Amino acid sequence: MAAVEVDDIVVHRGPEAAVDGVSFQLERGEVLALLGPNGAGKTTTVETLEGLLTPTEGRVRVLGLDPAAEHAALMPHLGAMPQQGGVYPGARAREVLDLVAAFHADPAPPGEVLERVGLSHKARAEWRTLSGGEQQRLSLALALVGRPDVVILDEPTAGIDPSGRLLVRQLIADLRTAGLAVLITTHDLEEAEKVADCVVIIDRGRVVASGSPAELMRAAGSHEIRFGAPPGLDTAALGKTLLVAVDEVAPGEYVVAAEATPSNINALTGWLATHDLPLADLRAGRQSLEDVFLRLTTITGETPVVRVDAARRPRTPQR
Ligand SMILES: Nc1ncnc2c1ncn2[C@@H]1O[C@H](COP(=O)(O)OP(=O)(O)OP(=O)(O)O)[C@@H](O)[C@H]1O
């Protein structure tokens, strides 16, 4: 049994379906990143996993439990970090953590948790006096103090400084190593690429791609060779030789839509040599997850250009 199972759920917020046929699974010891543009349905999905919203169609299970109908049984095992803290403004950081720890049968020592999120020095500070990033860190501590089996972190690094981001990434990696199932939503695609075993990209309430970051980048045909040479090369002729598209993306800067295999590099340098053209620089590259994301999601209000479904998830076909 997967730690989290989401099967073809439809979730309404008002008359509109904010989530419209989303499926994925998350195993223990895995990190899944839910990505998507603003309004895609990430928080709606997360709130459904937390039992705060109920799907009108489909099925959700967390540790085999229905999060809405079996909320009380699930809560001790689920650590959730909401997008907004929801903490009483006058409460002190350590007090809030102690309070939440007291609800759990076997909590982690609150002092240690505060230390792990780099907030020991603010233990006595009131919530309202914490900076945005510090509030985020405290929310993360609140999600972890009950020693959960499944952790859901809604934008865990939003507003957190670069060293805090590293800390959160390390923390997520530690949780995975400890065998927890970790689901994060994020707009930080570099973060998703670094920490996630599986990425699910949703747009307008539907899954447009899922798979490991590497699978997605491979499936999107994301390899390229970049090189510098004199401006105005005959890219059509070079493209014919290489049997792929060649673009001059800036004067004297070229991108070949091909993997940097020895034979492709050989063909490219051979063509330049034949035409007595100098090679200024040569880089083998891979597009980032951000490139893939932008290709797949609706950033202009038009229909997504490419749809990839690279991995075993979702199990059921998307509608
Ligand atoms: N309380 C609500 N009442 C009605 N509609 C809502 C409510 N909350 C969200 N929505 C709508 O549901 C859709 C999905 O919103 P959701 O918050 O799940 O998106 P998201 O992917 O988390 O976005 P973001 O990246 O901006 O946080 C949006 O169209 C949003 O306007």
PDBQT file of the ligand as one rigid body, heavy atoms in Angstrom, charges set to zero:
ROOT
HETATM    1  N1  LIG A 401     -11.715  29.226  -0.903  1.00  0.00    +0.000 N 
HETATM    2  C1  LIG A 401     -11.891  29.189  -2.218  1.00  0.00    +0.000 A 
HETATM    3  N2  LIG A 401     -13.101  29.436  -2.779  1.00  0.00    +0.000 NA
HETATM    4  C2  LIG A 401     -13.304  29.380  -4.097  1.00  0.00    +0.000 A 
HETATM    5  N3  LIG A 401     -12.335  29.106  -4.983  1.00  0.00    +0.000 NA
HETATM    6  C3  LIG A 401     -11.114  28.866  -4.498  1.00  0.00    +0.000 A 
HETATM    7  C4  LIG A 401     -10.819  28.902  -3.101  1.00  0.00    +0.000 A 
HETATM    8  N4  LIG A 401      -9.509  28.620  -2.932  1.00  0.00    +0.000 NA
HETATM    9  C5  LIG A 401      -9.004  28.423  -4.163  1.00  0.00    +0.000 A 
HETATM   10  N5  LIG A 401      -9.954  28.569  -5.094  1.00  0.00    +0.000 N 
HETATM   11  C6  LIG A 401      -9.778  28.404  -6.551  1.00  0.00    +0.000 C 
HETATM   12  O1  LIG A 401      -9.379  27.073  -6.811  1.00  0.00    +0.000 OA
HETATM   13  C7  LIG A 401      -8.387  27.034  -7.825  1.00  0.00    +0.000 C 
HETATM   14  C8  LIG A 401      -7.173  26.271  -7.332  1.00  0.00    +0.000 C 
HETATM   15  O2  LIG A 401      -6.604  26.997  -6.255  1.00  0.00    +0.000 OA
HETATM   16  P1  LIG A 401      -5.394  26.420  -5.400  1.00  0.00    +0.000 P 
HETATM   17  O3  LIG A 401      -5.241  27.314  -4.204  1.00  0.00    +0.000 OA
HETATM   18  O4  LIG A 401      -5.589  24.978  -5.167  1.00  0.00    +0.000 OA
HETATM   19  O5  LIG A 401      -4.191  26.648  -6.414  1.00  0.00    +0.000 OA
HETATM   20  P2  LIG A 401      -2.614  26.525  -6.176  1.00  0.00    +0.000 P 
HETATM   21  O6  LIG A 401      -2.105  25.646  -7.248  1.00  0.00    +0.000 OA
HETATM   22  O7  LIG A 401      -2.325  26.124  -4.773  1.00  0.00    +0.000 OA
HETATM   23  O8  LIG A 401      -2.170  28.008  -6.445  1.00  0.00    +0.000 OA
HETATM   24  P3  LIG A 401      -0.974  28.901  -5.818  1.00  0.00    +0.000 P 
HETATM   25  O9  LIG A 401       0.272  28.447  -6.496  1.00  0.00    +0.000 OA
HETATM   26  O10 LIG A 401      -1.368  30.277  -6.245  1.00  0.00    +0.000 OA
HETATM   27  O11 LIG A 401      -0.956  28.718  -4.333  1.00  0.00    +0.000 OA
HETATM   28  C9  LIG A 401      -8.099  28.487  -8.194  1.00  0.00    +0.000 C 
HETATM   29  O12 LIG A 401      -8.810  28.777  -9.375  1.00  0.00    +0.000 OA
HETATM   30  C10 LIG A 401      -8.640  29.286  -7.044  1.00  0.00    +0.000 C 
HETATM   31  O13 LIG A 401      -9.098  30.533  -7.471  1.00  0.00    +0.000 OA
ENDROOT
TORSDOF 0
